[in-house]
């Protein structure tokens, strides 16, 4: 199941952090190049945007494209023809306490 795979991989990436909850929704749609997943992570303790970027940057298979100033985010063109995971649109989940989601 794609959702379980996503949850387990995310836990591996954040292995040095305290436990946190993850909600994953994976919807396969017919596209030529790639697919998209939306992931919500609930941390036990507050975490900063900078810390999240630092942790994600430790994995060579992940590419962070999250420049809100110039509106640079992943799309199907940049993610074509490789197996890297492109991450963007990182933002706070306002349904959770501040800096925990």
ROKERO-497798 format. One record per residue (C-alpha): x negated, y negated, z. Coordinates in pm, whole numbers, padded with zeros to 5 digits, always signed. Layout:
XYZ ...
//
This chain:
+00000+00000+00000 -00147-00334-00110 -00035-00516+00206 -00221-00271+00434 -00536-00298+00225 -00523-00677+00253 -00473-00664+00630 -00766-00426+00684 -01003-00623+00459 -00914-00949+00635 -00985-00791+00974 -01328-00679+00847 -01413-01031+00729 -01325-01181+01067 -01478-00894+01267 -01663-01115+01515 -01354-01313+01610 -01097-01224+01873 -00796-01023+01746 -00527-01203+01552 -00201-01120+01374 -00176-01104+00995 +00129-01113+00772 +00069-01013+00411 +00301-01018+00114 +00176-00874-00213 +00397-00898-00517 +00279-00747-00843 +00388-00935-01149 +00284-00858-01505 -00004-01092-01584 -00296-01055-01818 -00568-01170-01584 -00496-01142-01210 -00241-01152-00934 -00178-01369-00629 -00131-01289-00262 -00010-01508+00022 -00166-01436+00362 -00073-01584+00699 -00317-01525+00984 -00229-01590+01346 -00536-01634+01565 -00533-01567+01939 -00739-01883+02001 -00745-02209+01807 -00975-02211+01504 -01088-02495+01278 -01074-02516+00902 -01455-02541+00902 -01491-02218+01103 -01260-02034+00864 -01467-02155+00566 -01788-02050+00744 -01655-01700+00812 -01522-01652+00459 -01849-01779+00311 -02036-01484+00463 -01887-01241+00208 -02041-01254-00140 -01722-01111-00292 -01519-01415-00186 -01513-01747-00370 -01371-02047-00185 -01198-02297-00415 -01017-02531-00182 -01096-02892-00271 -00779-03085-00198 -00937-03418-00305 -00983-03312-00666 -00705-03050-00664 -00943-02760-00730 -00782-02429-00645 -00803-02077-00790 -00607-01994-01101 -00589-01705-01343 -00846-01852-01579 -01131-01881-01325 -01056-01541-01177 -01068-01358-01510 -01317-01084-01594 -01461-01025-01246 -01372-00854-00920 -01425-01143-00682 -01146-01272-00459 -01075-01643-00500 -00937-01824-00195 -00762-02159-00194 -00478-02361-00049 -00606-02295+00306 -00381-02485+00543 -00228-02476+00886 +00085-02271+00943 +00305-02527+01121 +00537-02254+01251 +00258-02153+01494 +00087-02346+01775 -00173-02597+01653 -00482-02441+01491 -00367-02085+01555 -00224-02015+01213 
//
